[in-house]
């Protein structure tokens, strides 16, 4: 009996693991379907949608700009340090621009939004869940996925490319100023190098990546918030797990993009 029980434990553990992943996948699928259906049926609460645009977008601009400024400065200075006498200095313009547009601006903006927006959404919905406010929505015949989920997902998809666009511009300008102050590289020379190796696809790639992040962050935050149990302690642990999953998802999606779109 003991040997049989020990033999069954790994099988049961794998079964529980797959069952948990299937449960998460099913709930995420229902959330996506509810959002798509509500969007085409024009059932998304417009006031909540506009409010989420303001909270996710406008209020995130200062921290996104600070992150972009520092990213541009660091990229420019480290790029200038790596350039040797055999490499033309104008190449620094291309290195800074490409690094910001293809990688740093989308990823760092997403990480900032995970901490500022994703954690807030999970904590907010988790608190509503443990205080039975979500049950009150259902008792009134209102679908929480549409009322609470759809506005946040649509707002995230819309504001993320705009924030990444701002980060690209601000980061480029700060990198250009840093190159001029630290290396004496003129603005004209910096922009010449940036244009020399620039492709229009680079900007589209940056925006596509931001769309993926803008979709993944709120959907995971909402999903985790609606799974919260156990009072205040449950809200805290769920928010921590949500931030971890959102951050991992950002890096996993980021790792998939080069092979999918730059290969």
TIVEXBA-885454 format. One record per residue: residue in three letters; x, y, z of N, C-alpha, C in turn. Coordinates in steps of 0.05 Angstrom, whole numbers, padded with zeros to 5 digits, always signed. Each point is the difference from the previous one (the first is absolute). Last residue first. Layout:
BEGIN
AlaXYZXYZXYZ...
***
This chain:
BEGIN
Unk+00274+00743-00759+00015-00022-00010+00003+00001-00031Unk-00050+00059+00063+00026+00009-00009+00016-00022-00013Unk-00089-00012+00039-00002+00023-00017+00026+00011-00010Unk-00012-00081+00057-00025+00002-00015+00001+00022-00021Unk+00072-00015+00062-00002-00023-00018-00025+00001-00017Unk+00013+00070+00065+00021+00000-00021-00002-00024-00019Unk-00063+00006+00075-00004+00019-00022+00023-00001-00021Unk-00007-00050+00086-00012-00012-00023+00000+00018-00025Unk+00030+00028+00088+00019-00019-00012-00011-00013-00025Unk-00055+00061+00048+00023+00014-00011+00020-00019-00013Unk-00072-00036+00048-00009+00011-00026+00022+00015-00013Unk+00019-00032+00085-00004-00023-00018-00009+00010-00028Unk+00010+00063+00070+00026-00009-00009-00003-00024-00020Unk-00079+00035+00040+00013+00021-00016+00026-00010-00012Unk-00044-00055+00061-00013+00000-00026+00012+00021-00018Unk+00029-00004+00089+00010-00023-00015-00013-00001-00028Unk-00032+00066+00059+00028+00005-00007+00012-00022-00017Unk-00087-00011+00035+00000+00020-00021+00029+00006-00009Unk-00013-00060+00072-00008-00012-00025+00000+00021-00023Unk+00021+00031+00087+00020-00020-00009-00007-00011-00027Unk-00062+00056+00043+00023+00015-00010+00021-00018-00010Unk-00073-00042+00041-00008+00013-00025+00023+00016-00012Unk+00010-00039+00085+00001-00021-00021-00007+00013-00027Unk-00008+00056+00075+00028-00008-00004+00003-00020-00023Unk-00087+00023+00026+00013+00022-00013+00029-00005-00006Unk-00049-00062+00052-00008-00001-00028+00013+00022-00016Unk+00014-00003+00093+00014-00022-00014-00007-00002-00029Unk-00044+00066+00053+00029+00005-00001+00014-00022-00016Unk-00092-00010+00017+00004+00022-00019+00030+00005-00003Unk-00026-00062+00065-00004-00010-00027+00005+00021-00021Unk-00001+00026+00090+00024-00016-00005-00001-00012-00028Unk-00076+00046+00031+00023+00018-00005+00025-00014-00007Unk-00083-00062-00012+00002+00025+00014+00024+00016-00008Unk-00029-00088-00039+00014+00000+00026+00005+00027+00013Unk-00005-00022-00110-00015-00011+00023+00015+00006+00025Unk-00002+00024-00116+00009+00005+00028-00019-00012+00020Unk-00001+00005-00100+00005-00026+00013+00007+00004+00030Unk-00014+00073-00062-00026-00014+00002+00003-00028+00013Unk+00078+00053-00018-00017+00014+00019-00027-00014+00005Unk+00060-00032-00067+00010-00006+00027-00018+00014+00021Unk-00019+00018-00090-00004-00028+00005+00008-00007+00029Unk+00018+00087-00032-00029-00005+00005-00005-00029+00007Unk+00088+00022-00024-00007+00014+00025-00030-00004+00007Unk+00033-00033-00083+00010-00016+00023-00008+00013+00026Unk-00023+00047-00076-00015-00024+00000+00009-00019+00023Unk+00045+00085-00018-00027+00002+00013-00015-00026+00002Unk+00087-00002-00043+00002+00010+00027-00028+00002+00013Unk+00012-00027-00094+00007-00020+00020-00002+00010+00029Unk-00014+00058-00077-00022-00020+00003+00006-00019+00023Unk+00063+00066-00024-00024+00013+00009-00024-00018+00003Unk+00082-00033-00036+00003+00006+00029-00025+00013+00011Unk+00002-00015-00092+00000-00026+00014+00003+00004+00030Unk+00008+00076-00055-00028-00010+00000-00002-00027+00015Unk+00086+00037-00013-00015+00015+00021-00030-00009+00000Unk+00056-00035-00066+00008-00011+00026-00015+00014+00022Unk-00012+00032-00087-00012-00026+00003+00007-00013+00027Unk+00040+00082-00022-00028+00004+00006-00015-00027+00003Unk+00092+00000-00026-00003+00011+00027-00029+00003+00008Unk+00019-00026-00088+00007-00021+00019-00003+00009+00029Unk-00010+00064-00068-00023-00018+00001+00004-00023+00019Unk+00072+00058-00016-00021+00013+00015-00025-00017+00003Unk+00071-00032-00052+00008+00001+00028-00021+00014+00017Unk-00006-00007-00096-00010-00023+00014+00007+00001+00030Unk+00033+00064-00063-00027+00006+00009-00012-00023+00016Unk+00106+00017-00001-00020-00011-00018-00028+00006+00011Unk+00111+00037+00010-00028-00002+00010-00018-00012-00022Unk+00098+00027+00004-00006-00028+00003-00029-00005+00010Unk+00033+00089-00021+00015-00017-00018-00008-00029+00002Unk-00033+00072+00057-00014-00004-00025+00014-00020-00018Unk+00041+00023+00082-00026-00012+00006-00016-00006-00026Unk+00083+00047-00004+00004-00028+00006-00027-00015+00005Unk-00004+00093-00013+00010-00013-00025+00004-00030+00004Unk-00021+00054+00075-00024-00006-00016+00008-00012-00027Unk+00070+00028+00056-00015-00021+00014-00024-00008-00017Unk+00051+00072-00029+00014-00025-00004-00015-00023+00013Unk-00035+00087+00012-00001-00008-00028+00013-00027-00005Unk+00005+00040+00086-00026-00011-00005-00002-00009-00029Unk+00097-00002+00044-00020+00020-00007-00027-00013-00006Unk+00082-00032+00066-00013-00007-00025-00023+00019-00006Unk+00064-00007+00078+00002+00021-00019-00012-00006-00027Unk+00002-00052+00086+00018-00007-00022+00005+00022-00020Unk-00057+00008+00079+00021-00018+00009+00021-00005-00021Unk-00078+00057-00016+00014+00009+00024+00024-00017+00007Unk-00056-00023-00074+00012+00026-00005+00016+00010+00024Unk-00049-00080+00007+00022-00004-00018+00014+00026-00006Unk-00078+00003+00052+00021-00013+00015+00025-00004-00018Unk-00079+00032-00040+00012+00021+00017+00024-00012+00016Unk-00049-00060-00052+00013+00019-00017+00014+00022+00016Unk-00054-00063+00044+00024-00013-00009+00016+00019-00018Unk-00084+00029+00029+00019+00000+00022+00026-00014-00007Unk-00069+00001-00065+00009+00027+00005+00020+00001+00023Unk-00041-00082-00021+00017+00009-00022+00012+00027+00006Unk-00065-00033+00060+00025-00014+00002+00020+00007-00022Unk-00088+00035-00004+00015+00012+00023+00027-00014+00004Unk-00057-00034-00067+00008+00027-00007+00017+00012+00023Unk-00036-00087+00013+00019+00000-00023+00010+00028-00005Unk-00069-00011+00064+00026-00009+00010+00021+00000-00022Unk-00088+00020-00025+00011+00022+00016+00028-00008+00011Unk-00048-00067-00044+00008+00021-00019+00013+00024+00014Unk-00037-00068+00053+00025-00009-00012+00010+00020-00021Unk-00084+00016+00039+00021+00003+00020+00027-00008-00011Unk-00075-00015-00054+00005+00029+00003+00022+00005+00020Unk-00029-00090-00013+00016+00011-00023+00005+00029+00002Unk-00054-00037+00069+00027-00010+00001+00016+00009-00025Unk-00095+00019+00016+00019+00019+00011+00029-00010-00002Unk-00076-00054-00033+00001+00026-00013+00023+00018+00010Unk-00020-00086+00038+00009-00004-00028+00003+00027-00014Unk-00034+00000+00088+00028-00008+00000+00011-00004-00029Unk-00092+00020+00014+00017+00023+00006+00029-00007-00001Unk-00062-00069-00011+00000+00017-00024+00017+00025+00005Unk-00012-00060+00073+00016-00012-00022+00001+00018-00024Unk-00052+00028+00073+00028+00000+00007+00017-00012-00022Unk-00096+00001-00007+00012+00027-00002+00030+00001+00006Unk-00046-00086+00007+00002+00011-00027+00012+00028-00001Unk-00020-00045+00086+00023-00010-00015+00004+00014-00027Unk-00073+00019+00063+00026+00006+00012+00023-00007-00018Unk-00091-00013-00029-00001+00025+00014+00027+00008+00010Unk-00011-00084-00044-00006+00022-00018+00002+00027+00014Unk+00013-00079+00050+00020+00000-00022-00004+00023-00019Unk-00063-00017+00071+00025+00014+00008+00021+00001-00021Unk-00108-00004-00013+00023-00017-00003+00025+00015+00008Unk-00106+00011+00033+00022+00013-00015+00024-00018+00000Unk-00087-00010+00048-00001-00008-00028+00021+00013-00018Unk-00015+00003+00098-00015+00020-00014-00001-00005-00030Unk+00049-00056+00059-00027-00001+00009-00018+00021-00014Unk+00093-00002-00017-00013-00023-00012-00029-00001+00008Unk+00054+00066+00039-00003+00005-00029-00016-00023-00013Unk+00024-00011+00089-00022+00020-00002-00005+00007-00030Unk+00074-00054+00023-00025-00015+00002-00024+00018-00003Unk+00084+00040+00004-00003-00014-00026-00026-00016+00000Unk+00026+00042+00079-00011+00019-00019-00004-00012-00027Unk+00038-00039+00085-00025-00009-00012-00013+00021-00018Unk+00087-00002+00049-00021+00015+00013-00027-00005-00013Unk+00079-00039-00035-00002-00010+00028-00021+00015+00015Unk+00016+00026-00090-00007-00028+00001-00004-00009+00029Unk+00031+00087-00020-00029-00002-00006-00009-00029+00002Unk+00091+00016+00011-00015+00011+00023-00030-00001-00005Unk+00056-00026-00070+00002-00019+00022-00015+00009+00024Unk+00008+00058-00074-00020-00021-00005+00001-00022+00022Unk+00064+00069+00007-00027+00012-00001-00021-00021-00003Unk+00091-00025-00005-00007+00007+00028-00029+00011+00001Unk+00036-00018-00086-00003-00025+00016-00009+00006+00028Unk+00020+00073-00055-00023-00013-00009-00005-00026+00016Unk+00079+00049+00017-00024+00015+00009-00026-00015-00008Unk+00084-00032-00030-00004-00006+00028-00025+00014+00011Unk+00024+00017-00090-00008-00028+00004-00005-00007+00029Unk+00032+00088-00024-00028-00005-00009-00008-00029+00007Unk+00088+00033+00023-00018+00022+00006-00029-00006-00005Unk+00072-00064-00015+00001+00010+00027-00021+00021+00007Unk+00008-00032-00089-00006-00023+00018-00001+00009+00029Unk+00027+00062-00065-00029-00003+00001-00008-00025+00017Unk+00092+00016-00016-00011+00022+00016-00030-00003+00003Unk+00043-00060-00057+00007-00006+00028-00011+00022+00019Unk-00010+00014-00093-00017-00022+00009+00005-00007+00030Unk+00056+00062-00042-00026+00012+00003-00020-00021+00011Unk+00086-00030-00023+00000+00016+00024-00026+00014+00006Unk+00008-00049-00081+00003-00018+00023-00001+00016+00026Unk-00003+00047-00086-00024-00017+00006+00002-00016+00025Unk+00075+00056-00023-00024+00015+00004-00024-00018+00005Unk+00085-00041-00020-00001+00014+00026-00027+00014+00005Unk+00018-00050-00086+00001-00015+00025-00007+00017+00025Unk+00001+00029-00096-00005-00029-00001-00003-00013+00027Unk+00018+00095-00009-00024-00006-00014-00007-00030+00001Unk+00081+00034+00041-00024+00011+00012-00025-00010-00014Unk+00084-00024-00036-00003-00012+00027-00026+00009+00013Unk+00025+00039-00083-00009-00028-00003-00005-00013+00028Unk+00036+00088-00001-00028-00001-00012-00010-00028-00001Unk+00090+00013+00028-00019+00010+00020-00029-00002-00010Unk+00069-00024-00059+00000-00019+00023-00021+00009+00020Unk+00017+00056-00075-00015-00024-00007-00002-00019+00023Unk+00051+00077+00013-00027+00008-00005-00018-00024-00007Unk+00094-00010+00009-00013+00002+00026-00030+00008-00003Unk+00062-00001-00073-00013-00026+00004-00015+00000+00027Unk+00059+00071-00029-00029+00004-00006-00016-00026+00003Unk+00096+00006+00011-00015+00008+00023-00030+00003-00006Unk+00070-00069-00050-00009+00028-00002-00019+00007+00024Unk+00077-00075+00006-00028+00002-00006-00008+00029-00001Unk+00088-00029+00023-00004-00010-00027-00030+00001-00008Unk+00034+00025+00088+00009+00019-00020-00005-00009-00028Unk-00066-00039+00074+00030+00004-00001+00006+00020-00022Unk-00090-00024+00067+00010+00007-00027+00030+00006+00001Unk-00053-00020+00079+00008-00023-00015+00012+00006-00028Unk-00033+00069+00060+00023-00014+00013+00009-00024-00017Unk-00078+00047-00026+00024+00016-00005+00025-00012+00012Unk-00083-00040+00019+00007-00004-00028+00025+00016-00008Unk-00035+00011+00086+00013-00026-00002+00007-00006-00030Unk-00046+00081+00018+00026+00000+00013+00015-00027-00003Unk-00089+00009-00035+00019+00017-00014+00028-00001+00012Unk-00071-00046+00044+00007-00012-00026+00020+00016-00015Unk-00033+00036+00081+00017-00023+00005+00009-00013-00027Unk-00061+00072-00005+00026+00009+00010+00019-00024+00004Unk-00090-00017-00024+00015+00013-00022+00027+00008+00008Unk-00057-00035+00066+00007-00021-00019+00017+00012-00023Unk-00038+00059+00064+00023-00015+00011+00009-00022-00019Unk-00077+00048-00025+00024+00018+00001+00024-00015+00010Unk-00082-00046+00000+00011+00003-00027+00024+00019+00000Unk-00047-00012+00081+00013-00025-00008+00013+00003-00027Unk-00052+00072+00030+00024-00002+00016+00016-00026-00008Unk-00084+00012-00040+00020+00019-00010+00026-00001+00015Unk-00073-00051+00030+00010-00011-00026+00021+00018-00011Unk-00045+00028+00077+00019-00021+00007+00011-00013-00026Unk-00066+00069-00011+00025+00010+00014+00020-00023+00005Unk-00086-00022-00041+00019+00014-00017+00025+00009+00015Unk-00083-00045+00033+00025-00016-00003+00021+00015-00016Unk-00090+00033+00015+00014-00001+00026+00026-00016-00002Unk-00056+00005-00077+00009+00027+00007+00016-00001+00026Unk-00034-00086-00031+00015+00015-00019+00012+00026+00011Unk-00056-00062+00052+00022-00015-00012+00018+00017-00017Unk-00076+00041+00040+00016-00012+00021+00024-00015-00011Unk-00062+00039-00061+00013+00021+00016+00019-00013+00020Unk-00054-00058-00050+00020+00014-00018+00015+00021+00015Unk-00071-00041+00044+00024-00018-00001+00021+00011-00019Unk-00082+00046+00005+00014+00002+00026+00025-00017+00000Unk-00058-00007-00074+00015+00026+00000+00015+00004+00026Unk-00054-00077-00005+00021-00002-00020+00017+00026+00000Unk-00078-00003+00052+00021-00015+00013+00024-00003-00019Unk-00076+00042-00034+00011+00016+00021+00023-00014+00014Unk-00050-00046-00067+00017+00021-00011+00013+00016+00022Unk-00032-00105-00002-00007+00025+00014+00019+00023-00009Unk-00024-00085-00063+00021+00009+00019-00008+00026+00013Unk-00047-00050-00071-00010-00002+00028+00021+00008+00020Unk-00008-00014-00103+00000+00027+00010-00012+00000+00029Unk+00021-00076-00060-00028+00006+00006-00003+00028+00013Unk+00086-00034-00022-00016+00000-00025-00029+00006+00004Unk+00057-00006+00076+00010+00021-00018-00017+00001-00025Unk-00016-00068+00064-00010+00026+00009+00009+00023-00018Unk+00032-00087-00019-00029+00001-00004-00011+00027+00008Unk+00091-00017+00017-00005+00002-00028-00030+00003-00006Unk+00025-00016+00089+00010+00027-00009-00006+00004-00029Unk-00019-00084+00038-00019+00020+00010+00008+00028-00009Unk+00059-00071-00021-00025-00002-00015-00020+00021+00009Unk+00080-00008+00049+00005+00011-00027-00025+00000-00017Unk-00005-00040+00084+00004+00028+00003+00005+00014-00027Unk-00007-00094+00005-00026+00012+00004+00002+00030+00003Unk+00081-00049-00007-00015-00001-00025-00028+00013+00002Unk+00053-00010+00078+00011+00021-00018-00015+00001-00026Unk-00023-00069+00059-00009+00026+00010+00011+00023-00016Unk+00029-00088-00022-00029+00004-00005-00010+00026+00009Unk+00090-00022+00019-00004+00004-00029-00030+00004-00006Unk+00024-00022+00089+00009+00027-00007-00006+00006-00030Unk-00018-00087+00028-00019+00018+00013+00008+00029-00007Unk+00058-00068-00027-00024+00000-00016-00021+00019+00011Unk+00079-00012+00049+00005+00014-00025-00024+00001-00018Unk-00007-00051+00078+00002+00028+00007+00005+00017-00025Unk+00000-00094-00009-00027+00010+00006+00000+00030+00006Unk+00082-00045-00011-00013+00004-00026-00029+00011+00004Unk+00048-00021+00078+00014+00022-00014-00014+00005-00027Unk-00029-00073+00052-00009+00026+00012+00012+00023-00015Unk+00028-00085-00027-00029+00004-00006-00010+00026+00011Unk+00087-00028+00022-00001+00009-00028-00029+00006-00008Unk+00013-00036+00085+00011+00027-00001-00001+00011-00029Unk-00026-00089+00016-00020+00019+00010+00010+00028-00002Unk+00060-00067-00023-00021+00001-00020-00022+00020+00009Unk+00072-00018+00060+00008+00016-00023-00022+00003-00021Unk-00020-00055+00076+00003+00028+00006+00010+00017-00024Unk-00013-00099+00006-00021+00016-00011+00004+00030+00004Unk+00059-00067+00035+00002-00001-00029-00021+00019-00012Unk+00001-00013+00093+00024+00016-00008+00002+00000-00031Unk-00068-00052+00037-00006+00028+00005+00024+00018-00009Unk+00009-00094-00004-00019+00009-00020-00005+00030+00003Unk+00053-00043+00064+00014+00002-00025-00018+00011-00022Unk-00038-00018+00084+00018+00023+00001+00014+00005-00026Unk-00054-00077+00008-00016+00024+00000+00017+00025+00000
***
